[in-house]
Amino acid sequence: MSSIPASPAALAGAGASSQRQALSVLIVSTLAFTVCFMVWMMFGVIGIPIKKALDLNATQFGLLMATPVLTGSLVRVPLGIWTDRFGGRIVFTILMALTVPAIWMMSYATQFWHFIVIGLFVGLAGGSFSVGTPYVARWFPKHRQGFAMGVYGAGNSGAAVNKFIAPLILVAFGWTMVPQVYAAIMLGTVVLFWLFSHSNPAHLAPSNVSFADQLKALKDPAVLKYCQYYSIVFGGYVALALWMVQYYVGEYGLDIRVAALLAACFSLPGGVLRAVGGWLSDKYGAHAVTWWVMWVSWICLFLLSYPQTDFTITTVNGPQTFHIGLNVYAFTVLMFILGIAWAFGKASVFKYISDDYPKNIGAISGIVGLAGGLGGFVLPIMFGALLDLTGIRSSAFMLLYGVVWVSLIWMYFTEVRRTRVMGEAAART
């Protein structure tokens, strides 16, 4: 029996319905990711009174803040694979629901090890990125995937939302109220996500693809390179989003509410403008955007690395003392620019992935996200260790400056030298 072709009106209706579902998925997923990132960055604010109460040194404080980042990083690869296999809607819903009890229990912690253990479970929220990225991307055509993933990635602005909400709750009711409010917000988000998200069986990976087959991408040098890029644009973003409030308090003697507001000048553009980075990557290509991101980062971090310095020189009129160092305004402007650059870079790295691995976005985004997340875990601990070792707060930026150098050199030898502008192909034209 021959099938009857669908009428143009029916096809148009199906297309409109699919577009509405895609838009709904994008909006509700971005909201969910924003809440997850807000929870993931919770210690960036409440860690300050906890540090004072427990009398922690800088290294212990770095470990406290970084612990949730570790779990959120380690679960990214399996979550990306499970998203390919089972679909983003069910995986995302279960993931958020699992974090609610841990977030609530945080308010009852009293010892350092309590915060570490509970923080590991709260950190599951950070794995949401490798669920939502492939889930959202598959609802859109390839030429719009960079923008769609950029909009979703704007949920990174949850780090800024945390800096707006948590200090207000902390000052009014104490830090223990923050986890309780966040647990209620997360629970409400679970309900909203389930009601307004959708599933499409066509987006699932073929059932005959094994986990081992999907993980073979780890042997790909290009994947390792993207991991390096992401370790700075995302790992550095997470680390500084956690570190900046206490940096402002310690370096400039600001109140925690003012410090959090200024720190949001880095976190907010670093999240919201990711959508613009996705659009630029669609238009100009992932390579061009990433190359400029690295150079802007290099310049900003070079200036941010210089410590507050007083030096004395002998002149004909006697000793003269000079001071060199960034004041709070210049520092905030540079952090704002750095946040914009890294927002673009986070989107451009995932544009590389959607271009090179369209059939395996979940697994590859999980692997690259793991690298970025591990950067966000290791860097705050290294920030604290360097501060304890040197006593120089700007040593955190010195470390990031070195990481950017690695990315620039790697990118030059694997990409820039092969282009028609600079490589051997240019000499032949």
DONU-679705 format. One record per residue (C-alpha): x negated, y negated, z. Coordinates in steps of 0.2 Angstrom, whole numbers, padded with zeros to 4 digits, always signed. Layout:
XYZ;...
//
This chain:
+0000+0000+0000;-0008-0017-0005;-0009-0031+0007;+0000-0047+0004;-0012-0062+0004;-0009-0075+0017;-0001-0091+0011;-0011-0108+0011;+0000-0114+0025;-0003-0099+0036;-0022-0101+0033;-0021-0119+0037;-0012-0116+0053;-0024-0102+0058;-0038-0114+0055;-0030-0128+0065;-0027-0116+0079;-0045-0110+0079;-0051-0128+0080;-0040-0132+0094;-0047-0117+0103;-0065-0122+0099;-0062-0139+0106;-0054-0132+0122;-0068-0120+0125;-0081-0134+0123;-0072-0146+0135;-0069-0133+0149;-0086-0125+0147;-0094-0142+0148;-0084-0146+0164;-0089-0129+0171;-0107-0131+0167;-0107-0148+0175;-0100-0141+0191;-0112-0127+0191;-0127-0138+0189;-0121-0150+0202;-0121-0135+0214;-0138-0129+0208;-0146-0146+0212;-0138-0147+0229;-0154-0146+0239;-0161-0161+0230;-0150-0172+0242;-0146-0161+0257;-0163-0154+0258;-0169-0171+0265;-0160-0170+0281;-0163-0151+0282;-0182-0155+0280;-0181-0167+0294;-0171-0155+0306;-0183-0140+0302;-0199-0151+0302;-0204-0143+0285;-0220-0148+0276;-0220-0153+0258;-0224-0135+0251;-0210-0128+0262;-0198-0142+0256;-0203-0138+0238;-0199-0119+0241;-0182-0124+0249;-0177-0134+0234;-0183-0122+0221;-0176-0106+0228;-0159-0107+0220;-0168-0111+0203;-0177-0094+0204;-0161-0084+0205;-0153-0095+0191;-0168-0091+0180;-0170-0073+0183;-0152-0069+0179;-0152-0079+0162;-0158-0065+0151;-0145-0052+0157;-0132-0065+0157;-0136-0070+0139;-0135-0051+0134;-0119-0048+0143;-0112-0063+0135;-0116-0056+0118;-0109-0039+0123;-0093-0044+0133;-0089-0062+0129;-0092-0078+0138;-0075-0081+0145;-0076-0066+0157;-0094-0067+0161;-0093-0086+0165;-0078-0083+0176;-0085-0069+0186;-0102-0079+0188;-0093-0094+0195;-0082-0084+0207;-0097-0075+0214;-0105-0091+0220;-0090-0098+0230;-0093-0088+0246;-0112-0092+0246;-0109-0110+0244;-0097-0111+0258;-0109-0101+0270;-0123-0114+0267;-0115-0125+0279;-0117-0112+0293;-0136-0110+0290;-0148-0115+0304;-0165-0108+0301;-0177-0109+0286;-0174-0091+0281;-0155-0093+0281;-0157-0107+0268;-0169-0097+0257;-0157-0081+0257;-0141-0090+0254;-0150-0101+0242;-0154-0086+0231;-0135-0082+0230;-0130-0100+0226;-0143-0100+0213;-0132-0089+0202;-0123-0104+0196;-0139-0109+0187;-0137-0094+0175;-0122-0102+0168;-0132-0110+0154;-0136-0094+0145;-0118-0089+0146;-0110-0105+0139;-0123-0109+0126;-0119-0094+0115;-0101-0094+0120;-0099-0112+0114;-0110-0110+0099;-0100-0096+0091;-0084-0106+0090;-0092-0119+0078;-0100-0118+0061;-0119-0118+0059;-0120-0136+0054;-0111-0142+0070;-0119-0129+0082;-0133-0141+0087;-0120-0155+0092;-0109-0142+0101;-0123-0135+0111;-0129-0153+0115;-0111-0157+0121;-0111-0142+0132;-0129-0145+0138;-0123-0162+0144;-0117-0153+0159;-0135-0155+0165;-0128-0172+0171;-0121-0162+0185;-0138-0166+0193;-0133-0184+0193;-0116-0181+0199;-0124-0172+0214;-0133-0188+0217;-0117-0198+0217;-0106-0187+0227;-0118-0178+0240;-0125-0194+0248;-0108-0201+0251;-0102-0185+0259;-0118-0184+0269;-0118-0201+0276;-0099-0200+0281;-0098-0183+0287;-0115-0175+0289;-0124-0163+0277;-0114-0148+0282;-0099-0155+0274;-0107-0155+0256;-0107-0136+0254;-0089-0135+0259;-0083-0148+0247;-0094-0140+0233;-0086-0123+0237;-0069-0130+0235;-0073-0139+0218;-0081-0123+0212;-0065-0113+0216;-0054-0125+0207;-0066-0125+0192;-0064-0106+0191;-0046-0107+0189;-0046-0121+0176;-0059-0112+0166;-0049-0096+0165;-0033-0106+0160;-0040-0116+0146;-0054-0105+0139;-0052-0092+0125;-0059-0076+0118;-0063-0070+0101;-0068-0052+0098;-0077-0057+0082;-0090-0067+0093;-0096-0051+0102;-0112-0043+0097;-0111-0026+0088;-0108-0012+0101;-0122-0001+0093;-0135-0015+0098;-0144-0009+0114;-0151-0020+0127;-0169-0014+0122;-0166-0020+0104;-0160-0037+0110;-0175-0039+0121;-0188-0035+0107;-0187-0054+0104;-0199-0056+0118;-0213-0050+0106;-0210-0064+0094;-0223-0078+0096;-0210-0091+0090;-0199-0086+0105;-0215-0088+0117;-0218-0105+0109;-0200-0111+0112;-0202-0105+0130;-0217-0116+0132;-0207-0131+0125;-0192-0128+0136;-0203-0126+0152;-0207-0144+0151;-0191-0152+0144;-0179-0142+0155;-0191-0135+0169;-0198-0152+0171;-0181-0160+0171;-0174-0148+0185;-0190-0150+0195;-0189-0169+0195;-0170-0170+0197;-0174-0160+0214;-0189-0170+0218;-0185-0188+0214;-0173-0193+0229;-0187-0189+0242;-0200-0197+0231;-0191-0213+0231;-0188-0212+0250;-0206-0208+0253;-0215-0219+0240;-0204-0234+0241;-0195-0233+0258;-0178-0233+0251;-0162-0228+0260;-0156-0210+0254;-0140-0218+0245;-0151-0231+0235;-0164-0217+0232;-0151-0205+0225;-0143-0219+0214;-0160-0223+0206;-0164-0205+0204;-0148-0203+0194;-0156-0215+0182;-0166-0201+0177;-0154-0187+0179;-0139-0194+0170;-0147-0198+0153;-0156-0182+0155;-0140-0173+0154;-0127-0184+0145;-0138-0188+0130;-0141-0170+0126;-0126-0171+0114;-0135-0185+0105;-0151-0174+0104;-0140-0160+0096;-0134-0172+0083;-0151-0178+0079;-0158-0161+0078;-0144-0156+0066;-0148-0171+0055;-0167-0172+0056;-0172-0155+0061;-0178-0147+0077;-0196-0149+0073;-0195-0168+0070;-0185-0172+0086;-0196-0160+0097;-0212-0168+0091;-0207-0186+0095;-0200-0180+0112;-0217-0173+0117;-0226-0189+0112;-0214-0200+0122;-0216-0188+0137;-0235-0189+0135;-0235-0208+0136;-0222-0209+0151;-0231-0196+0161;-0248-0204+0158;-0241-0220+0166;-0232-0212+0180;-0247-0202+0185;-0257-0217+0190;-0256-0218+0209;-0254-0234+0220;-0272-0241+0220;-0281-0255+0229;-0299-0259+0223;-0311-0272+0228;-0324-0280+0216;-0338-0292+0220;-0337-0309+0212;-0347-0325+0213;-0334-0331+0225;-0335-0316+0236;-0325-0299+0237;-0308-0299+0227;-0295-0285+0230;-0283-0280+0216;-0268-0268+0217;-0263-0257+0203;-0247-0247+0204;-0229-0246+0197;-0216-0255+0207;-0199-0247+0209;-0192-0256+0194;-0205-0251+0182;-0205-0233+0189;-0186-0232+0186;-0187-0238+0168;-0201-0225+0164;-0190-0211+0172;-0175-0217+0162;-0185-0216+0146;-0192-0199+0151;-0174-0193+0155;-0168-0198+0137;-0183-0189+0129;-0180-0173+0138;-0162-0174+0135;-0166-0174+0116;-0179-0161+0119;-0167-0148+0127;-0155-0149+0113;-0169-0148+0099;-0176-0132+0107;-0160-0124+0106;-0157-0130+0088;-0173-0120+0084;-0165-0105+0092;-0148-0106+0082;-0158-0109+0066;-0170-0094+0068;-0159-0082+0078;-0141-0084+0073;-0136-0066+0077;-0144-0065+0093;-0142-0082+0101;-0136-0075+0118;-0152-0065+0121;-0164-0078+0114;-0156-0092+0124;-0157-0081+0139;-0176-0078+0137;-0180-0096+0133;-0168-0102+0147;-0177-0090+0159;-0194-0099+0155;-0187-0116+0158;-0179-0110+0174;-0195-0103+0180;-0203-0119+0176;-0190-0128+0187;-0194-0115+0201;-0213-0116+0201;-0215-0134+0198;-0206-0141+0214;-0217-0129+0224;-0233-0135+0215;-0227-0153+0218;-0226-0150+0237;-0243-0140+0237;-0252-0154+0227;-0244-0167+0239;-0250-0157+0254;-0267-0155+0246;-0271-0172+0239;-0259-0184+0249;-0255-0192+0232;-0236-0192+0227;-0240-0195+0209;-0249-0179+0208;-0233-0172+0202;-0233-0182+0186;-0251-0177+0184;-0246-0159+0183;-0232-0162+0171;-0244-0173+0160;-0255-0157+0158;-0241-0146+0154;-0236-0158+0140;-0253-0158+0133;-0252-0139+0131;-0235-0141+0121;-0243-0154+0110;-0258-0144+0106;-0248-0128+0103;-0235-0137+0092;-0249-0146+0082;-0258-0129+0077;-0242-0119+0074;-0230-0132+0066;-0238-0149+0062;-0253-0142+0052;-0242-0132+0041;-0231-0147+0035;-0233-0155+0019;-0238-0171+0028;-0253-0165+0037;-0257-0147+0033;-0266-0139+0018;-0250-0141+0007;-0253-0159+0008;-0270-0158+0000;-0263-0148-0014;-0250-0161-0019;
//
